[in-house]
Amino acid sequence: MSKWSKRSDEEKLRIFNEQNALREKAEIKKDPIKSAQAQITELLQAHELPLHCFEHGHVKSQSYELTNGSFMGQKCEVVRGHCIKCGKPLSFPLTPQVRCTEFGILVIMVITLLKNEGRLKDMRN
């Protein structure tokens, strides 16, 4: 008898589910857009802001600053932080176009949580 046939149905189901999860992760890693979306979703679910580092993808920061700034000539609020892996300064513009989306609302909620935790300094005038 093979080792597989000796396993219980629950164990076979567990192994099957683990293999499917690994396949899905591998598929996500192949597609850069899906990979970025997965990183952003994971960070937002962990109540962190997704800052983009060119070396490490979307990462979190130990602490954040909310300042007034501009993005492509448009005045907006900017969240600044540092890559948790390499320490490079990173920023995330909160333009009006971003703020009015579902993603923007989630980001604003995370900003509020980070402020309450004392991890985000509000440096706006």
Backbone bond lengths (Angstrom), bond angles and torsions (degrees), N, CA, C in turn:
res aa  C-N    CA-C-N  psi(-1)  N-CA   C-N-CA  omega(-1)  CA-C   N-CA-C  phi
1 M - - - 1.451 - - 1.526 109.89 -
2 S 1.309 114.54 143.45 1.461 118.68 179.21 1.527 109.79 -80.94
3 K 1.304 114.04 162.57 1.458 120.21 -179.91 1.532 110.66 -64.00
4 W 1.339 116.34 -35.81 1.458 120.70 -178.56 1.536 111.25 -63.76
5 S 1.311 116.99 -42.53 1.467 120.09 -177.20 1.530 111.93 -69.35
6 K 1.326 117.91 -20.25 1.463 121.33 178.64 1.526 112.64 -81.24
7 R 1.331 117.28 -14.24 1.473 121.03 -177.48 1.528 110.84 -75.53
8 S 1.320 114.86 151.61 1.468 120.36 177.00 1.529 109.39 -76.14
9 D 1.331 115.71 163.30 1.468 120.35 179.70 1.523 111.53 -61.88
10 E 1.335 117.28 -38.10 1.466 120.99 179.12 1.522 110.80 -63.70
11 E 1.328 116.23 -41.32 1.463 120.56 -179.75 1.533 110.71 -67.71
12 K 1.317 117.20 -39.40 1.463 120.91 177.18 1.526 110.48 -62.90
13 L 1.328 116.96 -42.02 1.463 121.51 179.38 1.526 110.67 -64.99
14 R 1.324 117.83 -41.56 1.460 122.50 178.72 1.525 110.35 -61.35
15 I 1.335 116.86 -46.27 1.472 121.79 -179.80 1.526 110.16 -64.03
16 F 1.325 116.54 -42.15 1.461 121.20 178.97 1.534 110.33 -61.13
17 N 1.329 117.37 -44.61 1.468 121.38 179.48 1.527 111.63 -64.95
18 E 1.334 117.44 -39.63 1.469 121.43 177.76 1.526 110.43 -62.85
19 Q 1.330 116.96 -42.85 1.457 121.14 179.51 1.527 111.30 -64.17
20 N 1.345 116.79 -40.66 1.467 119.97 177.74 1.519 111.18 -64.24
21 A 1.322 117.15 -40.77 1.469 120.78 179.06 1.529 110.32 -63.18
22 L 1.317 117.40 -41.79 1.465 121.26 177.98 1.529 111.11 -64.66
23 R 1.333 117.56 -39.84 1.466 121.02 177.58 1.531 110.72 -62.79
24 E 1.339 116.29 -43.33 1.468 120.31 179.92 1.524 110.73 -63.42
25 K 1.340 117.45 -42.77 1.468 120.61 178.38 1.523 110.89 -62.26
26 A 1.327 117.14 -42.22 1.467 121.08 179.40 1.528 110.32 -64.76
27 E 1.325 117.32 -38.71 1.457 121.18 178.85 1.522 111.13 -66.06
28 I 1.327 116.54 -40.08 1.466 121.61 178.80 1.525 109.81 -64.12
29 K 1.336 117.18 -41.60 1.465 120.32 -179.07 1.526 112.03 -65.25
30 K 1.328 118.03 -27.90 1.459 121.39 179.23 1.526 111.34 -69.12
31 D 1.320 117.35 -33.88 1.464 122.58 -176.58 1.529 109.14 -100.61
32 P 1.345 118.44 113.07 1.463 119.97 -176.51 1.526 114.04 -62.20
33 I 1.319 118.20 -32.33 1.467 120.45 179.92 1.523 110.13 -70.06
34 K 1.336 116.75 -46.02 1.466 119.64 177.86 1.522 110.66 -63.96
35 S 1.319 116.37 -36.82 1.460 120.57 179.31 1.525 110.77 -63.74
36 A 1.327 117.07 -45.13 1.469 121.03 178.92 1.520 110.56 -64.08
37 Q 1.332 117.36 -42.67 1.455 120.93 179.06 1.530 110.89 -62.34
38 A 1.322 116.36 -40.05 1.466 120.17 179.03 1.528 110.58 -65.70
39 Q 1.347 117.50 -40.89 1.469 120.71 178.23 1.523 110.79 -63.62
40 I 1.330 116.95 -43.82 1.464 121.15 -179.74 1.525 110.58 -63.29
41 T 1.321 116.41 -45.82 1.466 120.71 -179.99 1.523 110.92 -61.49
42 E 1.320 116.50 -43.82 1.462 121.23 179.66 1.529 110.98 -61.37
43 L 1.326 117.23 -42.79 1.466 120.99 179.67 1.525 111.55 -66.69
44 L 1.326 117.50 -43.95 1.461 120.16 179.90 1.528 111.39 -64.47
45 Q 1.335 117.04 -37.52 1.464 120.27 178.04 1.522 111.41 -67.11
46 A 1.329 116.82 -26.56 1.468 121.59 177.44 1.532 111.05 -89.50
47 H 1.341 116.30 10.40 1.475 122.90 -179.56 1.523 112.06 58.68
48 E 1.326 115.33 46.34 1.463 122.96 175.15 1.525 108.52 -125.11
49 L 1.333 116.46 156.25 1.455 120.79 177.32 1.521 110.26 -91.82
50 P 1.328 118.19 132.17 1.463 120.92 -179.29 1.528 111.61 -80.13
51 L 1.317 116.75 103.45 1.463 122.04 175.05 1.518 107.67 -99.66
52 H 1.332 117.33 137.40 1.468 119.68 -175.72 1.519 111.67 -94.37
53 C 1.346 115.38 119.89 1.462 123.37 174.24 1.535 106.46 -106.17
54 F 1.328 117.06 131.78 1.464 119.72 -177.48 1.522 112.91 -67.01
55 E 1.328 117.22 -21.98 1.464 120.20 178.97 1.522 113.01 -90.64
56 H 1.335 117.89 -32.46 1.464 120.60 -171.03 1.521 114.62 -119.95
57 G 1.328 118.09 5.08 1.464 120.58 -179.36 1.522 110.70 78.41
58 H 1.308 117.15 -149.26 1.457 121.44 -179.45 1.525 109.04 -82.71
59 V 1.326 115.39 123.78 1.463 121.46 -175.87 1.522 109.88 -132.35
60 K 1.318 115.32 170.86 1.460 120.74 174.92 1.525 109.06 -103.58
61 S 1.321 115.70 177.10 1.454 121.83 178.98 1.528 108.36 -129.78
62 Q 1.331 116.51 156.81 1.467 119.70 176.18 1.517 110.65 -67.71
63 S 1.345 116.55 -40.58 1.456 121.66 179.17 1.525 108.55 -143.06
64 Y 1.326 115.17 160.06 1.453 120.98 -176.08 1.526 109.35 -131.68
65 E 1.339 115.86 158.11 1.462 122.80 172.57 1.523 107.76 -128.57
66 L 1.317 116.58 138.04 1.454 122.18 175.61 1.521 107.20 -108.11
67 T 1.321 117.41 116.31 1.464 122.01 -176.10 1.524 110.45 -129.27
68 N 1.323 115.44 166.84 1.461 120.48 170.39 1.518 107.45 -85.47
69 G 1.306 117.07 140.41 1.461 120.76 -179.86 1.508 109.80 -159.90
70 S 1.303 114.53 -160.39 1.462 118.79 177.14 1.523 108.95 -142.65
71 F 1.315 114.37 154.07 1.458 121.72 179.11 1.520 107.12 -139.42
72 M 1.319 116.37 115.46 1.463 123.18 -178.73 1.534 110.82 54.37
73 G 1.338 116.29 43.76 1.449 121.93 176.84 1.516 115.02 79.64
74 Q 1.320 117.01 3.63 1.459 121.44 -177.60 1.526 109.04 -110.05
75 K 1.341 117.35 127.19 1.459 120.49 179.20 1.522 109.53 -70.75
76 C 1.316 115.18 135.02 1.461 120.28 -179.71 1.529 109.21 -161.24
77 E 1.312 115.66 174.54 1.454 120.55 173.88 1.525 108.04 -86.84
78 V 1.321 115.64 145.54 1.462 120.79 -178.34 1.523 108.68 -128.27
79 V 1.328 116.31 130.68 1.459 121.71 173.81 1.514 107.06 -94.89
80 R 1.322 116.45 126.88 1.468 121.62 179.72 1.524 109.92 -116.86
81 G 1.319 114.15 145.29 1.458 120.77 177.58 1.515 109.37 -159.62
82 H 1.316 116.67 -170.14 1.469 122.06 179.17 1.528 108.75 -129.63
83 C 1.324 115.56 142.39 1.465 120.83 177.48 1.524 108.84 -57.83
84 I 1.303 116.29 130.61 1.460 120.94 -177.82 1.529 111.15 -71.31
85 K 1.348 117.25 -18.19 1.459 120.46 -177.64 1.529 112.89 -94.90
86 C 1.361 116.76 -42.37 1.472 118.65 -175.95 1.527 113.57 -117.56
87 G 1.334 118.23 -10.00 1.456 121.30 176.36 1.521 115.63 82.11
88 K 1.329 118.73 5.34 1.462 120.80 179.41 1.526 110.17 -68.27
89 P 1.346 117.12 142.58 1.465 119.51 176.56 1.531 110.70 -69.97
90 L 1.327 115.93 135.35 1.461 122.31 -178.10 1.520 109.09 -131.09
91 S 1.325 116.95 156.34 1.465 119.77 177.34 1.529 110.07 -141.99
92 F 1.335 114.07 158.44 1.454 122.26 -178.90 1.518 107.73 -137.84
93 P 1.351 119.02 110.74 1.465 120.42 -178.44 1.528 111.70 -78.55
94 L 1.322 116.09 135.47 1.463 121.47 175.65 1.523 108.41 -104.21
95 T 1.314 116.60 75.83 1.457 121.81 179.92 1.530 108.89 -73.48
96 P 1.320 117.57 160.81 1.469 119.63 176.84 1.534 112.56 -57.16
97 Q 1.326 116.91 -32.04 1.465 120.15 178.94 1.525 111.41 -66.93
98 V 1.323 116.80 -33.62 1.467 120.80 178.53 1.523 109.89 -76.96
99 R 1.321 117.11 -42.19 1.466 122.30 -175.41 1.527 113.16 -60.99
100 C 1.336 117.97 -30.61 1.462 119.95 -174.87 1.533 113.24 -89.67
101 T 1.318 117.98 6.18 1.461 121.12 177.90 1.529 110.26 -99.30
102 E 1.315 115.67 168.44 1.470 120.81 177.05 1.528 109.94 -61.58
103 F 1.318 116.25 -39.35 1.462 121.17 177.52 1.526 110.38 -61.50
104 G 1.345 116.56 -44.21 1.456 121.31 179.66 1.518 112.57 -61.68
105 I 1.316 116.13 -39.00 1.468 120.47 178.30 1.526 110.02 -64.59
106 L 1.329 117.29 -41.70 1.472 120.62 176.78 1.528 110.87 -62.06
107 V 1.331 116.61 -41.99 1.457 120.89 179.66 1.530 110.20 -62.75
108 I 1.321 117.15 -42.96 1.465 120.67 179.37 1.528 110.48 -63.70
109 M 1.323 117.41 -38.26 1.474 120.50 176.79 1.526 110.79 -63.43
110 V 1.334 116.49 -42.28 1.463 120.41 178.53 1.528 110.23 -65.50
111 I 1.332 117.55 -38.51 1.466 121.26 177.03 1.524 109.87 -59.50
112 T 1.328 116.33 -44.27 1.470 120.48 178.96 1.526 110.92 -61.70
113 L 1.324 116.96 -43.39 1.474 120.46 177.88 1.527 111.34 -62.27
114 L 1.339 116.49 -44.32 1.465 120.40 -179.68 1.527 111.40 -64.72
115 K 1.341 117.30 -36.40 1.474 120.98 175.83 1.520 110.19 -61.58
116 N 1.329 116.07 -46.02 1.469 120.94 -179.61 1.522 112.16 -63.77
117 E 1.329 116.93 -32.10 1.466 121.52 177.67 1.514 112.36 -80.00
118 G 1.326 117.41 -11.26 1.457 121.80 -178.63 1.521 114.28 81.28
119 R 1.312 117.14 17.18 1.471 121.10 -179.64 1.514 112.31 -97.85
120 L 1.341 117.75 -5.28 1.449 121.42 179.29 1.526 107.99 -125.84
121 K 1.346 115.75 123.46 1.463 121.43 177.16 1.520 108.23 -96.99
122 D 1.319 116.55 130.79 1.461 121.65 178.46 1.523 107.37 -91.03
123 M 1.334 117.75 105.16 1.465 123.38 -176.91 1.529 112.22 -103.15
124 R 1.344 116.86 14.32 1.468 120.03 179.19 1.531 108.39 -70.85
125 N 1.318 115.83 152.91 1.477 120.97 179.50 1.499 111.93 -68.91
